[in-house]
């Protein structure tokens, strides 16, 4: 079962997964919020998954 967050900014769900390599997952979220969402749009994605190593899945 994936653990998830509902951010205050944007209209998406963040799927975080198990509390493993938490620092790496938060670094991926930082990249998403600093580089991707300002360019692509804050409401472009409904689901963001940082559960898997070396990737961010946005739908």
C-alpha positions as CSV (number, residue, x, y, z in Angstrom):
1,X,0.0,0.0,0.0
2,X,1.5,3.3,-1.1
3,X,1.6,6.2,1.3
4,X,0.5,9.5,-0.2
5,X,0.4,13.3,0.5
6,X,-2.0,16.0,-0.6
7,X,0.0,19.2,-1.1
8,X,-1.3,22.7,-0.3
9,X,-0.1,24.0,-3.7
10,X,-1.3,22.3,-6.9
11,X,-4.1,19.8,-7.5
12,X,-2.2,16.5,-7.4
13,X,-1.6,13.6,-5.1
14,X,2.0,12.7,-4.2
15,X,2.6,8.9,-3.9
16,X,5.5,8.5,-1.6
17,X,5.7,4.8,-1.0
18,X,7.3,3.2,2.0
19,X,9.6,5.2,4.3
20,X,12.7,4.0,2.6
21,X,15.3,6.4,1.2
22,X,13.2,9.3,2.4
23,X,15.9,11.9,1.8
24,X,16.2,10.9,-1.9
25,X,12.4,11.1,-2.3
26,X,12.3,14.6,-0.9
27,X,15.1,15.6,-3.2
28,X,13.1,14.4,-6.2
29,X,10.1,16.4,-4.9
30,X,12.3,19.5,-4.7
31,X,13.3,19.1,-8.3
32,X,9.7,18.7,-9.3
33,X,8.6,21.9,-7.4
34,X,11.6,24.0,-8.5
35,X,12.1,23.0,-12.1
36,X,9.1,21.0,-13.5
37,X,5.9,22.5,-12.1
38,X,6.8,26.2,-12.7
39,X,7.4,25.4,-16.3
40,X,4.6,22.8,-17.0
41,X,2.0,24.3,-14.8
42,X,1.0,23.7,-11.2
43,X,-2.3,21.9,-12.1
44,X,-1.0,19.9,-15.0
45,X,-0.6,16.6,-13.2
46,X,-3.1,14.8,-11.0
47,X,-0.7,12.1,-9.7
48,X,3.0,12.4,-8.8
49,X,4.9,9.2,-7.8
50,X,8.4,9.4,-6.2
51,X,8.2,5.8,-4.9
52,X,10.7,4.3,-7.3
53,X,14.4,4.9,-7.5
54,X,15.8,7.4,-10.0
55,X,12.5,8.5,-11.4
56,X,9.5,10.8,-10.9
57,X,6.3,9.6,-12.5
58,X,3.8,12.3,-13.3
59,X,0.3,11.7,-14.8
